[in-house]
Amino acid sequence: MSQRFTDRVVLVTGASSGIGRAVAERVADEGAAVVLGARGAEAGEAVAAGIRDRGGRAVFVPTDVTVDADVARLTAAALDEFGRLDAAFNNAGAVTAFGDLPTIGTDAWRAELDLNLTGVFHGLRHQIPALRAGGGGAILNNASNLGVVGMAEVAPYVAAKHGVVGLTRAAALETAASGVRVNALVSGAVDTPAFRASMGATPEGEAAVTALHPLGRIAAPGEIAALCAFLLSDEASFVTGAAVTADGGFTAR
C-alpha cells in the first residue's frame, strides 16, 4: 500500500464503524496520524486501539457533531496531539426521520438537519482555519447519493444531504485561494452495520436496495474508503467543489 499520508494528520467523524472506520483505517495504513470522533466511545476507542496495534498513530475523542463545542475539541485534539491538521472527512450522519412528509414533526425535522447538515457546518467551521494555518489541505463531506437525487419517505435526510452538497460548493469557493480543497462524497448503499440494522436487515430489504444499483450489488466499505483516501490526498490536487460519485450507477438512472 502507498504511503500518501506519511507525516499527515487526518480527522474523521463517525469513525466508530462503517465508512468512517474504513477511511480511518485506510489512511492510517497509508501513514497518517488519525484523530477519530464518534458518539460511541467504546467502539471508537476500539478502532483507535486497533490502528495503534498495527503500528499506526490514532487518538479517539468522544464527539457529537451536533454540538459545536465537541467538534471544536475534536479539531483541537489534532493540533494538540500531532501539531497540525491536513485533511478531514465529515462522515457522521444517519437517517432518523422516516415517513410521509406531513407526518414528520418539526422536532424530527430539526434533529435530522442538526445531525446531517449542521454537523458538517460545525466541522467546516473549525477545520478550515486549522487547514489554512498549516498551508492548505483537503476536506471531504459525506453527502450520500441522496445529496443529488430524491427519495420518498426520507425527505428530511434528502434535504439535509442536498444541503451538504451546496455547503461543500460554497466552502470550496471560499477556501480555494488558501489551498484548501472541499469536496462531497456521493455514495450508494454500503454494507455497514447501519445498513444491516435498517434497510439490509432482511433479505427482502437488501434485495430491494441492491436492485436500485445497476452494478447489481452494494459497496464494500473498503471500496468507498479507497475513493475517499484519493480525494483526501494530494493526488486529487485539482479536485474541489465536486460531488464525486461512487454509487454503482444509482444516480445514472
Phi, psi and chi 1 to 4 in degrees:
 res  aa     phi    psi   chi1   chi2   chi3   chi4
   1 MET       -  143.1 -174.4  170.3  -72.2      -
   2 SER   -66.0  167.2   74.5      -      -      -
   3 GLN  -119.3   50.2  -68.6  -64.6  -63.9      -
   4 ARG   -61.2  -22.7  -68.9  178.0  -67.5 -171.1
   5 PHE  -109.2   18.1  -67.6   93.6      -      -
   6 THR   -57.8  131.2  -61.2      -      -      -
   7 ASP    66.6   16.2  -61.7  -34.6      -      -
   8 ARG  -107.3  152.7  -58.9  -64.5  176.9   90.6
   9 VAL  -118.4  125.6  179.9      -      -      -
  10 VAL  -123.5  132.0 -179.9      -      -      -
  11 LEU  -104.0  137.3 -179.5  157.0      -      -
  12 VAL  -135.3  126.9 -179.8      -      -      -
  13 THR   -98.9  160.0   68.9      -      -      -
  14 GLY    60.3   38.9      -      -      -      -
  15 ALA   -90.8    1.6      -      -      -      -
  16 SER   -82.7  -13.0   59.5      -      -      -
  17 SER  -164.0  175.4   67.2      -      -      -
  18 GLY    59.8 -138.8      -      -      -      -
  19 ILE   -62.6  -42.8  -63.0  173.0      -      -
  20 GLY   -58.9  -45.7      -      -      -      -
  21 ARG   -63.1  -43.3  175.1  176.8 -178.6  170.5
  22 ALA   -62.9  -39.8      -      -      -      -
  23 VAL   -68.7  -44.5  169.9      -      -      -
  24 ALA   -58.1  -45.4      -      -      -      -
  25 GLU   -68.4  -37.0  -67.6  175.4  -18.1      -
  26 ARG   -64.5  -49.9  173.6   66.2 -176.0 -112.2
  27 VAL   -70.5  -30.8  -62.1      -      -      -
  28 ALA   -64.6  -41.9      -      -      -      -
  29 ASP   -64.8  -22.3  -72.9  -14.4      -      -
  30 GLU   -95.1   13.8  -68.4 -164.6   40.6      -
  31 GLY   106.7   -4.4      -      -      -      -
  32 ALA   -75.0  148.5      -      -      -      -
  33 ALA   -85.8  131.3      -      -      -      -
  34 VAL  -117.7  140.6  -69.4      -      -      -
  35 VAL  -115.2  115.3 -178.9      -      -      -
  36 LEU  -106.7  133.9  -47.3  179.5      -      -
  37 GLY  -126.3  139.2      -      -      -      -
  38 ALA  -168.9  163.1      -      -      -      -
  39 ARG   -77.6  -31.7  -72.2 -175.1  -69.4 -167.7
  40 GLY   -80.9   97.7      -      -      -      -
  41 ALA   -64.8  -44.5      -      -      -      -
  42 GLU   -63.4  -46.1 -175.7  175.2  -11.1      -
  43 ALA   -67.2  -39.3      -      -      -      -
  44 GLY   -64.7  -43.5      -      -      -      -
  45 GLU   -61.6  -36.3  -69.3  -76.9    8.0      -
  46 ALA   -65.8  -39.4      -      -      -      -
  47 VAL   -64.1  -46.1  174.3      -      -      -
  48 ALA   -60.8  -42.6      -      -      -      -
  49 ALA   -64.3  -38.7      -      -      -      -
  50 GLY   -62.4  -39.8      -      -      -      -
  51 ILE   -65.2  -43.7  -69.5  170.9      -      -
  52 ARG   -64.5  -36.9  -67.7 -167.9  -63.7  -92.1
  53 ASP   -63.6  -26.5  -72.4  -14.1      -      -
  54 ARG   -90.2    9.3  -65.1 -164.8  -57.3  -84.3
  55 GLY    93.4    6.8      -      -      -      -
  56 GLY   -90.7  178.4      -      -      -      -
  57 ARG  -115.3  126.1  -63.2  175.2  -66.1  160.0
  58 ALA  -156.0  141.7      -      -      -      -
  59 VAL  -131.4  148.8  -64.2      -      -      -
  60 PHE  -116.0  136.9  172.5   75.4      -      -
  61 VAL  -127.5  117.5  179.4      -      -      -
  62 PRO   -55.6  126.5  -23.9   34.6      -      -
  63 THR  -144.4  126.7  -54.8      -      -      -
  64 ASP  -106.8  111.0 -178.9  -17.0      -      -
  65 VAL   -67.8  -13.1  -63.1      -      -      -
  66 THR   -77.0   -9.4   69.7      -      -      -
  67 VAL  -106.8  111.6  179.4      -      -      -
  68 ASP   -57.6  -40.0 -174.7   66.7      -      -
  69 ALA   -63.4  -34.3      -      -      -      -
  70 ASP   -63.8  -43.7  -82.9   16.9      -      -
  71 VAL   -69.2  -36.4 -179.0      -      -      -
  72 ALA   -61.3  -43.1      -      -      -      -
  73 ARG   -65.9  -38.7 -175.5  168.1   58.8 -109.0
  74 LEU   -62.9  -45.2  177.6   66.4      -      -
  75 THR   -65.0  -41.6  -51.4      -      -      -
  76 ALA   -62.4  -31.5      -      -      -      -
  77 ALA   -63.1  -34.8      -      -      -      -
  78 ALA   -61.6  -43.9      -      -      -      -
  79 LEU   -71.7  -40.2  -53.9  179.1      -      -
  80 ASP   -70.3  -41.0  -65.6  -18.2      -      -
  81 GLU   -83.9  -37.1  -65.8  -72.8  -23.3      -
  82 PHE  -126.5   -2.6  -58.2  116.0      -      -
  83 GLY    84.5   -2.3      -      -      -      -
  84 ARG  -168.3  173.4   59.2 -175.1  -64.6  114.7
  85 LEU  -138.1  129.1  179.5   65.6      -      -
  86 ASP  -114.0  -24.6  -61.9  -73.0      -      -
  87 ALA  -159.2  154.7      -      -      -      -
  88 ALA  -145.4  140.0      -      -      -      -
  89 PHE  -117.7  106.3  179.4   34.1      -      -
  90 ASN   -86.2   93.7  -67.2  -51.3      -      -
  91 ASN  -110.8  -23.6  168.5   68.2      -      -
  92 ALA   -58.2  135.4      -      -      -      -
  93 GLY   168.3  166.1      -      -      -      -
  94 ALA  -171.1  157.4      -      -      -      -
  95 VAL   -85.5  121.3 -175.7      -      -      -
  96 THR  -122.5  -17.2   60.9      -      -      -
  97 ALA  -116.5  112.8      -      -      -      -
  98 PHE  -115.0  151.5  -62.8   89.4      -      -
  99 GLY   126.8  170.6      -      -      -      -
 100 ASP   -59.7  136.5 -172.8   48.4      -      -
 101 LEU   -50.9  -45.0 -174.7   57.9      -      -
 102 PRO   -64.5  -16.6  -24.2   35.9      -      -
 103 THR   -88.7   -7.4   69.5      -      -      -
 104 ILE   -88.2  125.0  -64.7  171.8      -      -
 105 GLY   -77.9  165.1      -      -      -      -
 106 THR   -67.4  -31.3   55.6      -      -      -
 107 ASP   -65.5  -42.3  -72.7  -14.2      -      -
 108 ALA   -65.3  -39.1      -      -      -      -
 109 TRP   -60.3  -48.4  164.3  -96.6      -      -
 110 ARG   -66.0  -39.1  -68.1 -170.0 -178.8  104.9
 111 ALA   -63.7  -39.4      -      -      -      -
 112 GLU   -64.9  -43.7 -167.6   85.0    3.1      -
 113 LEU   -69.8  -36.4  -94.7   64.5      -      -
 114 ASP   -59.5  -45.8  -81.4   -9.6      -      -
 115 LEU   -71.6  -47.0  176.0   58.5      -      -
 116 ASN   -95.4  -18.4  -66.4  -69.4      -      -
 117 LEU  -119.9  -53.2  178.9   56.2      -      -
 118 THR   -63.5  -32.4  -56.0      -      -      -
 119 GLY   -60.7  -38.1      -      -      -      -
 120 VAL   -69.3  -40.9  174.7      -      -      -
 121 PHE   -57.0  -45.6  164.0   73.9      -      -
 122 HIS   -58.2  -43.3  -71.3  156.7      -      -
 123 GLY   -60.3  -51.2      -      -      -      -
 124 LEU   -59.3  -40.4  -67.4  169.5      -      -
 125 ARG   -58.6  -36.2 -161.3  168.1   94.8   78.0
 126 HIS   -98.3  -31.3  -64.0  -71.7      -      -
 127 GLN   -73.5  -38.5  -65.9  152.7   11.7      -
 128 ILE   -59.0  -48.7  -72.0  170.4      -      -
 129 PRO   -60.5  -37.7  -24.8   35.8      -      -
 130 ALA   -66.4  -40.4      -      -      -      -
 131 LEU   -69.0  -41.3  -68.8  171.1      -      -
 132 ARG   -60.6  -40.5  -78.6  174.2  170.0  161.5
 133 ALA   -63.3  -28.6      -      -      -      -
 134 GLY   -92.2    4.4      -      -      -      -
 135 GLY    95.3    6.6      -      -      -      -
 136 GLY   128.4 -177.2      -      -      -      -
 137 GLY   156.4 -161.3      -      -      -      -
 138 ALA  -137.7  143.4      -      -      -      -
 139 ILE  -126.4  137.2  -62.0  172.8      -      -
 140 LEU  -125.6  128.0 -177.8   61.9      -      -
 141 ASN  -110.5  130.4  -58.3  -40.9      -      -
 142 ASN   -80.2  108.2 -166.9  -15.8      -      -
 143 ALA  -101.1  -15.6      -      -      -      -
 144 SER    60.1  171.3   90.9      -      -      -
 145 ASN   -66.6  -21.8   51.9    3.1      -      -
 146 LEU   -79.3    5.4  -62.9 -171.3      -      -
 147 GLY   -80.7  -11.4      -      -      -      -
 148 VAL  -129.9   -9.8  -63.3      -      -      -
 149 VAL  -133.1  167.3  -60.6      -      -      -
 150 GLY   -98.4  165.4      -      -      -      -
 151 MET  -156.3  137.3 -179.6  174.3  -77.3      -
 152 ALA   -70.9  153.7      -      -      -      -
 153 GLU    76.0    1.1  -54.1  -66.3  -45.4      -
 154 VAL  -137.9   41.1  -72.2      -      -      -
 155 ALA   -56.8  -42.9      -      -      -      -
 156 PRO   -61.1  -39.6  -25.2   36.6      -      -
 157 TYR   -65.1  -44.0 -175.6   79.5      -      -
 158 VAL   -59.2  -45.2  171.0      -      -      -
 159 ALA   -62.2  -43.5      -      -      -      -
 160 ALA   -63.3  -44.9      -      -      -      -
 161 LYS   -71.6  -33.3  -68.6  -59.0 -170.6  178.1
 162 HIS   -61.7  -37.4  -87.4   66.6      -      -
 163 GLY   -63.3  -35.8      -      -      -      -
 164 VAL   -62.5  -40.7  168.4      -      -      -
 165 VAL   -63.5  -45.4  172.5      -      -      -
 166 GLY   -63.9  -42.4      -      -      -      -
 167 LEU   -62.2  -40.7 -177.5   60.0      -      -
 168 THR   -59.6  -46.6  -64.3      -      -      -
 169 ARG   -65.2  -42.4  -70.6  171.6  172.5  156.7
 170 ALA   -64.5  -44.1      -      -      -      -
 171 ALA   -63.7  -38.3      -      -      -      -
 172 ALA   -61.2  -40.3      -      -      -      -
 173 LEU   -68.1  -36.6  -65.3  175.1      -      -
 174 GLU   -71.1  -28.6  -69.5 -174.9   10.8      -
 175 THR  -106.9   -8.0   60.7      -      -      -
 176 ALA   -57.3  -42.5      -      -      -      -
 177 ALA   -66.9  -19.5      -      -      -      -
 178 SER   -97.5    8.5   59.1      -      -      -
 179 GLY    82.8   14.9      -      -      -      -
 180 VAL  -103.3  125.6  176.3      -      -      -
 181 ARG  -101.7  140.9  -61.5 -178.9  -63.1  103.9
 182 VAL  -133.5  122.2 -171.8      -      -      -
 183 ASN  -131.8  166.3  -67.8  -65.6      -      -
 184 ALA  -118.5  140.2      -      -      -      -
 185 LEU   -93.8  126.9  170.6   67.8      -      -
 186 VAL  -114.0   95.9  176.2      -      -      -
 187 SER  -109.8  150.8   63.1      -      -      -
 188 GLY   -83.1 -161.4      -      -      -      -
 189 ALA   -66.9  140.9      -      -      -      -
 190 VAL  -129.3  141.2 -176.7      -      -      -
 191 ASP   -77.6   84.1 -167.9   -2.6      -      -
 192 THR  -120.1  166.2   64.5      -      -      -
 193 PRO   -56.7  -36.4  -28.8   36.9      -      -
 194 ALA   -64.4  -40.6      -      -      -      -
 195 PHE   -63.8  -43.4  174.7   77.1      -      -
 196 ARG   -68.1  -20.8  -68.4  -63.9  169.2 -171.7
 197 ALA   -91.4   -7.0      -      -      -      -
 198 SER  -126.8 -102.0   56.2      -      -      -
 199 MET   -64.6  -30.3  -65.1  173.7  -71.7      -
 200 GLY   -95.7   17.9      -      -      -      -
 201 ALA   -73.1  -21.4      -      -      -      -
 202 THR  -126.6  155.3   65.3      -      -      -
 203 PRO   -58.2  -35.8  -25.1   34.4      -      -
 204 GLU   -67.5  -41.2  -64.6   78.6   14.2      -
 205 GLY   -66.6  -43.4      -      -      -      -
 206 GLU   -62.5  -41.2 -179.0  178.6   -0.5      -
 207 ALA   -64.6  -38.5      -      -      -      -
 208 ALA   -65.5  -41.5      -      -      -      -
 209 VAL   -69.9  -42.3  173.9      -      -      -
 210 THR   -59.0  -38.3  -61.2      -      -      -
 211 ALA   -63.5  -19.1      -      -      -      -
 212 LEU   -78.5  -10.6  -62.2  174.2      -      -
 213 HIS  -107.8  113.9  -61.4   73.2      -      -
 214 PRO   -55.3  -27.1  -31.2   38.5      -      -
 215 LEU   -69.4  -11.2  -76.4 -176.7      -      -
 216 GLY    82.4   18.2      -      -      -      -
 217 ARG  -160.4  170.4   62.7 -179.7 -179.7   85.2
 218 ILE  -100.6  169.4   63.3  173.9      -      -
 219 ALA   -84.4  153.0      -      -      -      -
 220 ALA   -86.0  146.1      -      -      -      -
 221 PRO   -53.4  -36.5  -27.5   36.0      -      -
 222 GLY   -63.8  -30.5      -      -      -      -
 223 GLU   -65.8  -41.2  -67.3  178.0  -71.2      -
 224 ILE   -71.5  -38.3  -54.7  -57.3      -      -
 225 ALA   -62.0  -35.2      -      -      -      -
 226 ALA   -62.0  -43.0      -      -      -      -
 227 LEU   -67.7  -42.6  175.4   61.0      -      -
 228 CYS   -60.2  -43.2  -66.5      -      -      -
 229 ALA   -61.1  -40.6      -      -      -      -
 230 PHE   -60.6  -48.0  165.3   72.6      -      -
 231 LEU   -66.5  -27.7  -68.2  169.9      -      -
 232 LEU   -84.6  -10.5  -67.3  169.2      -      -
 233 SER   -95.8  170.5   78.1      -      -      -
 234 ASP   -69.8  -13.6  -71.5  -16.4      -      -
 235 GLU   -65.8  -20.8  -69.3 -175.2    0.1      -
 236 ALA  -101.4   34.2      -      -      -      -
 237 SER   -63.7  -16.9   57.0      -      -      -
 238 PHE  -109.4   16.5 -158.4   58.9      -      -
 239 VAL  -110.4  115.3 -176.5      -      -      -
 240 THR  -153.6  150.4 -163.8      -      -      -
 241 GLY    71.2   17.6      -      -      -      -
 242 ALA  -103.8  148.1      -      -      -      -
 243 ALA  -103.8  101.5      -      -      -      -
 244 VAL   -95.6  127.8 -176.6      -      -      -
 245 THR  -100.1  135.0  -56.6      -      -      -
 246 ALA  -142.5   80.8      -      -      -      -
 247 ASP  -135.2   19.2   67.3   -6.7      -      -
 248 GLY    61.2   21.6      -      -      -      -
 249 GLY    90.9    4.3      -      -      -      -
 250 PHE   -52.9  -49.3 -174.6  104.8      -      -
 251 THR   -86.5    0.5   58.7      -      -      -
 252 ALA   -82.9  -11.1      -      -      -      -
 253 ARG   -66.9      -  -68.5 -175.5 -178.1  -85.1
